[in-house]
Each structure stands twice: as structure tokens, then as C-alpha cells.
Amino acid sequence: MSPIKVEILSTGCKKCHQLEVNAKEAIAYGTGLYS
């Protein structure tokens, strides 16, 4: 799922917003932005 889709799905939804944060962190870990 693309970050854009994650942002759209998270609009107006606290639980979904947390999922967006988790997804972005997972993407960041997956791409090696965090060590």
C-alpha cells in the first residue's frame, strides 16, 4: 500500500491515524531510514 493510500484511509479516524503512523514507521524501518 502506498503512503498516499494510507493517508487517505487515515482521514478523520484516530485508530486509522495510528495505523498510518505504524505503517510509516514500518516503511521507514523497511527502507533502512532507522537503524
C-alpha positions as protocol buffer text, in pm:
chain_id: "A"
residue {
  index: 1
  type: MET
  ca { x: 0 y: 0 z: 0 }
}
residue {
  index: 2
  type: SER
  ca { x: 132 y: 343 z: -93 }
}
residue {
  index: 3
  type: PRO
  ca { x: 176 y: 622 z: 167 }
}
residue {
  index: 4
  type: ILE
  ca { x: -86 y: 824 z: -22 }
}
residue {
  index: 5
  type: LYS
  ca { x: -346 y: 550 z: 28 }
}
residue {
  index: 6
  type: VAL
  ca { x: -251 y: 525 z: 395 }
}
residue {
  index: 7
  type: GLU
  ca { x: -308 y: 899 z: 438 }
}
residue {
  index: 8
  type: ILE
  ca { x: -645 y: 884 z: 264 }
}
residue {
  index: 9
  type: LEU
  ca { x: -759 y: 591 z: 477 }
}
residue {
  index: 10
  type: SER
  ca { x: -648 y: 764 z: 797 }
}
residue {
  index: 11
  type: THR
  ca { x: -853 y: 1080 z: 741 }
}
residue {
  index: 12
  type: GLY
  ca { x: -1086 y: 1156 z: 1032 }
}
residue {
  index: 13
  type: CYS
  ca { x: -1011 y: 835 z: 1222 }
}
residue {
  index: 14
  type: LYS
  ca { x: -787 y: 819 z: 1529 }
}
residue {
  index: 15
  type: LYS
  ca { x: -744 y: 442 z: 1510 }
}
residue {
  index: 16
  type: CYS
  ca { x: -668 y: 467 z: 1140 }
}
residue {
  index: 17
  type: HIS
  ca { x: -427 y: 751 z: 1212 }
}
residue {
  index: 18
  type: GLN
  ca { x: -237 y: 521 z: 1448 }
}
residue {
  index: 19
  type: LEU
  ca { x: -230 y: 259 z: 1173 }
}
residue {
  index: 20
  type: GLU
  ca { x: -89 y: 525 z: 940 }
}
residue {
  index: 21
  type: VAL
  ca { x: 186 y: 605 z: 1192 }
}
residue {
  index: 22
  type: ASN
  ca { x: 263 y: 235 z: 1232 }
}
residue {
  index: 23
  type: ALA
  ca { x: 271 y: 190 z: 855 }
}
residue {
  index: 24
  type: LYS
  ca { x: 505 y: 484 z: 805 }
}
residue {
  index: 25
  type: GLU
  ca { x: 736 y: 353 z: 1078 }
}
residue {
  index: 26
  type: ALA
  ca { x: 730 y: 7 z: 920 }
}
residue {
  index: 27
  type: ILE
  ca { x: 811 y: 159 z: 579 }
}
residue {
  index: 28
  type: ALA
  ca { x: 1092 y: 361 z: 737 }
}
residue {
  index: 29
  type: TYR
  ca { x: 1238 y: 52 z: 906 }
}
residue {
  index: 30
  type: GLY
  ca { x: 1196 y: -147 z: 586 }
}
residue {
  index: 31
  type: THR
  ca { x: 1386 y: 113 z: 384 }
}
residue {
  index: 32
  type: GLY
  ca { x: 1659 y: 148 z: 647 }
}
residue {
  index: 33
  type: LEU
  ca { x: 1584 y: 507 z: 750 }
}
residue {
  index: 34
  type: TYR
  ca { x: 1602 y: 399 z: 1113 }
}
residue {
  index: 35
  type: SER
  ca { x: 1889 y: 193 z: 1245 }
}
